[in-house]
Amino acid sequence: MVDTDRIVGTAEDLGGRVQGAVGDALGSHGDSVEGRFREAQGRAQDAYGQAKDTARNVADNVSDYAGDAYERIQDRGGAYFRDGTRAVETRVEENPFIALMLAGAVGYGLALLLHRR
């Protein structure tokens, strides 16, 4: 989508060029200077519109990339979670006493961390 500043800026640039050329051809210094000024304003407005278009495109691309990454994480993350759950279940079934000791150690460590605050 083209920004309206680009359209208006291009039109102003073109109008300024025409006015400057007519001023030069007729020897009117005032029209020539005013035309060059309008031309510069038009170019600035066009550049501003281009910058806005670029920023909008970058934001759209970032949004698309973030959405794609989120979908990939959801797809792969669920599989990793299921695989991890199965692995933990297997280890706990094989060694319930060690699993209980590890859970107790983690709980004790968390209690120490929270108590120090």
Salt bridges, closest charged atoms under 4 A:
ASP3 OD2 - LYS52 NZ 3.46
ASP3 OD1 - ARG56 NH2 3.36
ASP5 OD2 - LYS52 NZ 2.82
GLU12 OE2 - ARG38 NE 2.98
ASP13 OD1 - ARG17 NE 3.27
ASP13 OD1 - ARG43 NE 3.66
ASP24 OD2 - ARG36 NH2 2.51
GLU39 OE2 - ARG17 NE 3.77
GLU39 OE1 - ARG36 NH1 3.84
GLU39 OE2 - ARG43 NH2 2.98
ASP46 OD1 - ARG6 NE 3.74
ASP53 OD2 - ARG6 NH1 3.16
ASP53 OD1 - ARG56 NH1 2.89
ASP83 OD1 - ARG86 NH1 3.28
GLU94 OE1 - ARG91 NH1 3.87
